[in-house]
């Protein structure tokens, strides 16, 4: 993981290497060229981007709602949670 720092934006990406790894985890082998083609077929990359943005929005809204119900929770939290890429 990268060092903790103050951020003005968050960038998340799924690379071809991630895609080939995910494919392997479900028993499907993809080489780099096949993975690139897969991402670019039928608008998959754009659809994934939209879903990632929606998931990020939902996460941030839920955290903001939790903090509005319990304003002291932000003061007690010293380190951010880590979420694995799935």
Buried (B, 14 or more C-beta within 10 A) or exposed (E): EEEEEEEEEEEEEBEBEEBBEBBEEEEEEBEEEBBBEBBEEEEEBEEEBEEEEEEEEEEEEEBEEEBEEEEEEEEEEEEEEEEEEE
